[in-house]
Amino acid sequence: MRPYPRPINELQRQRKLRAVVARDFNENPLLNEVVATVRKLMDCPTCIISLVDQDEQWFKARDGFSLERTSRDYSLCSHTIMKDEVLVIPDTLSDPRYCNHPVVVNDPHIRFYIGAPITVGGFRVGSLCAIDYERRPAPSGEKLDILQSLARLVSETIESNAAAEGPGDEGHSSIAGDARRELLALVSHELKTPLTVILGNASVLEHFLEDQAKRKMVAAIIRSGNHLNHLITQMIQFTDIDAGEILLNEGPWSLSEITRDAMSSIEPIASPRGKTVAFSTDRRPDTLSVDKEQMHIAVSCILMNTLISGGDSISVHLRSDAESVSILVSDNGAQLSPGDIRDALSPFGFVGDLDTRATADLGLNLPMARTIAELHGGDLDVSSREGQNVYALRLPTWRMVGPDQGPQRTARTGKG
């Protein structure tokens, strides 16, 4: 389980980072001056300009720190790039989101962190951060404003240097991908309006018809229209997510309640197909800091996938351990091969023969659920053996809040 959330636009963000920011460790006098200024401003022993790549973070400038790069698992800056605001952590050990973070419980045992995001080309690619190894009070608003101003200076410097060196190559495939997303979004939204009119008129017509045969025909039109409406809505949601247009609206929510709500929403679809859905949990209560709406979509997507391609017996179980809180959805369908799993997790992929599928589906359920899980710092894992397929949506325990906070490892407190 990753100790950091994954931005919704992670792939585009990484492309921009690599296209614009030269991956070198040559000293830049202006950036060196910025980190020295921030170190004095915050009266901290360490200041860093960190750029967050796929698996590691690397440092364009640093003061009071010897390493040139670290694993992304050791990156508090990965949390900074999730929002435009300055991230302030006065005492990491007293904050349930960070008290078990690897850089807190291991060397260098960071206790105080403050980071302002660095934005390049509209993407948050890193952080200008100050670090201390003792807990400290939060800085004044004036100091935070200065830090943000300096972060903007860093952003401008990086972009200016990139412009002087010539435009980066983001690749033909990324341009083609953007065009496909725009086309998909346009088609989806253009289909939505006339379909709404069709469904509205069909519902009115059904109400006034007395002939039972004609009512059945209209009812069939409405059922097909509702299914098409669901597919279009799914395309819109996926293109919004894929384009990075969704930010988490986080709050303390019960994972059990979210899961039960999602189960209720698919019950009218499951029952006519002769499928049963059962719920169980080994943990109560289970309050986590999540986006309720997005998590509802993620769980619903997994359930819809099992309704379309799984067996007739579906179980949903909530489980927790020291690393994660998991929603496990299992069914008794046919065993999936590694290729089936790979296809199911790919956008517009599907399992089985396209021409013989009983239910129309766009193959977006699992990719959308996985993306939402990753946005929360979690993941989606699919496993299969004879008689059981398991879809495990895992969320990190650092998202647990209040009395539900997971078991904490003992941390050395360093100087504090």
ChimeraX attribute file (.defattr): number of C-alpha atoms within 10 A of each C-alpha:
attribute: neighborCount
match mode: 1-to-1
recipient: residues
	/A:1	13
	/A:2	17
	/A:3	24
	/A:4	26
	/A:5	21
	/A:6	23
	/A:7	25
	/A:8	24
	/A:9	19
	/A:10	21
	/A:11	16
	/A:12	17
	/A:13	22
	/A:14	18
	/A:15	19
	/A:16	20
	/A:17	25
	/A:18	15
	/A:19	16
	/A:20	23
	/A:21	18
	/A:22	15
	/A:23	13
	/A:24	10
	/A:25	12
	/A:26	9
	/A:27	11
	/A:28	12
	/A:29	9
	/A:30	13
	/A:31	20
	/A:32	17
	/A:33	14
	/A:34	23
	/A:35	25
	/A:36	18
	/A:37	16
	/A:38	23
	/A:39	22
	/A:40	13
	/A:41	15
	/A:42	21
	/A:43	13
	/A:44	19
	/A:45	14
	/A:46	22
	/A:47	29
	/A:48	26
	/A:49	27
	/A:50	27
	/A:51	27
	/A:52	25
	/A:53	19
	/A:54	14
	/A:55	9
	/A:56	15
	/A:57	24
	/A:58	22
	/A:59	21
	/A:60	23
	/A:61	25
	/A:62	25
	/A:63	20
	/A:64	14
	/A:65	13
	/A:66	8
	/A:67	9
	/A:68	14
	/A:69	17
	/A:70	15
	/A:71	13
	/A:72	20
	/A:73	17
	/A:74	20
	/A:75	22
	/A:76	27
	/A:77	26
	/A:78	26
	/A:79	20
	/A:80	26
	/A:81	26
	/A:82	21
	/A:83	14
	/A:84	13
	/A:85	13
	/A:86	19
	/A:87	21
	/A:88	19
	/A:89	22
	/A:90	19
	/A:91	21
	/A:92	26
	/A:93	23
	/A:94	12
	/A:95	13
	/A:96	18
	/A:97	20
	/A:98	22
	/A:99	21
	/A:100	23
	/A:101	24
	/A:102	18
	/A:103	19
	/A:104	23
	/A:105	21
	/A:106	15
	/A:107	11
	/A:108	13
	/A:109	22
	/A:110	26
	/A:111	26
	/A:112	23
	/A:113	25
	/A:114	24
	/A:115	29
	/A:116	29
	/A:117	32
	/A:118	28
	/A:119	21
	/A:120	21
	/A:121	13
	/A:122	9
	/A:123	19
	/A:124	27
	/A:125	28
	/A:126	29
	/A:127	29
	/A:128	30
	/A:129	29
	/A:130	27
	/A:131	23
	/A:132	24
	/A:133	21
	/A:134	18
	/A:135	20
	/A:136	16
	/A:137	10
	/A:138	16
	/A:139	13
	/A:140	9
	/A:141	9
	/A:142	8
	/A:143	14
	/A:144	21
	/A:145	13
	/A:146	13
	/A:147	25
	/A:148	19
	/A:149	13
	/A:150	20
	/A:151	25
	/A:152	18
	/A:153	16
	/A:154	24
	/A:155	21
	/A:156	16
	/A:157	16
	/A:158	19
	/A:159	17
	/A:160	13
	/A:161	13
	/A:162	16
	/A:163	12
	/A:164	8
	/A:165	11
	/A:166	10
	/A:167	10
	/A:168	16
	/A:169	12
	/A:170	16
	/A:171	10
	/A:172	9
	/A:173	9
	/A:174	14
	/A:175	11
	/A:176	11
	/A:177	11
	/A:178	15
	/A:179	12
	/A:180	13
	/A:181	19
	/A:182	15
	/A:183	12
	/A:184	17
	/A:185	19
	/A:186	13
	/A:187	14
	/A:188	20
	/A:189	14
	/A:190	12
	/A:191	14
	/A:192	16
	/A:193	11
	/A:194	11
	/A:195	16
	/A:196	14
	/A:197	11
	/A:198	13
	/A:199	19
	/A:200	12
	/A:201	13
	/A:202	18
	/A:203	15
	/A:204	11
	/A:205	15
	/A:206	19
	/A:207	11
	/A:208	9
	/A:209	13
	/A:210	10
	/A:211	9
	/A:212	10
	/A:213	10
	/A:214	13
	/A:215	17
	/A:216	13
	/A:217	12
	/A:218	20
	/A:219	16
	/A:220	13
	/A:221	17
	/A:222	19
	/A:223	13
	/A:224	13
	/A:225	17
	/A:226	15
	/A:227	15
	/A:228	17
	/A:229	19
	/A:230	14
	/A:231	18
	/A:232	22
	/A:233	16
	/A:234	21
	/A:235	22
	/A:236	20
	/A:237	20
	/A:238	22
	/A:239	21
	/A:240	16
	/A:241	18
	/A:242	19
	/A:243	18
	/A:244	17
	/A:245	11
	/A:246	16
	/A:247	15
	/A:248	17
	/A:249	11
	/A:250	14
	/A:251	13
	/A:252	16
	/A:253	18
	/A:254	17
	/A:255	23
	/A:256	20
	/A:257	15
	/A:258	19
	/A:259	23
	/A:260	15
	/A:261	15
	/A:262	21
	/A:263	21
	/A:264	14
	/A:265	14
	/A:266	16
	/A:267	15
	/A:268	10
	/A:269	13
	/A:270	21
	/A:271	12
	/A:272	8
	/A:273	11
	/A:274	9
	/A:275	17
	/A:276	15
	/A:277	20
	/A:278	12
	/A:279	15
	/A:280	12
	/A:281	15
	/A:282	10
	/A:283	14
	/A:284	12
	/A:285	13
	/A:286	24
	/A:287	20
	/A:288	24
	/A:289	20
	/A:290	22
	/A:291	18
	/A:292	20
	/A:293	12
	/A:294	23
	/A:295	20
	/A:296	21
	/A:297	20
	/A:298	25
	/A:299	28
	/A:300	23
	/A:301	22
	/A:302	25
	/A:303	29
	/A:304	20
	/A:305	19
	/A:306	25
	/A:307	23
	/A:308	15
	/A:309	18
	/A:310	21
	/A:311	18
	/A:312	17
	/A:313	17
	/A:314	23
	/A:315	16
	/A:316	23
	/A:317	18
	/A:318	22
	/A:319	18
	/A:320	18
	/A:321	12
	/A:322	11
	/A:323	18
	/A:324	20
	/A:325	25
	/A:326	22
	/A:327	22
	/A:328	23
	/A:329	23
	/A:330	26
	/A:331	25
	/A:332	19
	/A:333	20
	/A:334	15
	/A:335	15
	/A:336	21
	/A:337	13
	/A:338	12
	/A:339	9
	/A:340	14
	/A:341	18
	/A:342	14
	/A:343	18
	/A:344	22
	/A:345	22
	/A:346	15
	/A:347	15
	/A:348	15
	/A:349	20
	/A:350	23
	/A:351	17
	/A:352	13
	/A:353	8
	/A:354	12
	/A:355	7
	/A:356	8
	/A:357	13
	/A:358	10
	/A:359	10
	/A:360	13
	/A:361	21
	/A:362	13
	/A:363	20
	/A:364	24
	/A:365	28
	/A:366	30
	/A:367	22
	/A:368	27
	/A:369	25
	/A:370	23
	/A:371	23
	/A:372	28
	/A:373	25
	/A:374	22
	/A:375	26
	/A:376	26
	/A:377	22
	/A:378	26
	/A:379	22
	/A:380	23
	/A:381	15
	/A:382	19
	/A:383	15
	/A:384	19
	/A:385	13
	/A:386	10
	/A:387	13
	/A:388	18
	/A:389	22
	/A:390	19
	/A:391	22
	/A:392	23
	/A:393	25
	/A:394	25
	/A:395	27
	/A:396	26
	/A:397	28
	/A:398	24
	/A:399	23
	/A:400	23
	/A:401	19
	/A:402	12
	/A:403	9
	/A:404	15
	/A:405	16
	/A:406	22
	/A:407	11
	/A:408	13
	/A:409	11
	/A:410	9
	/A:411	15
	/A:412	13
	/A:413	17
	/A:414	15
	/A:415	11
	/A:416	15
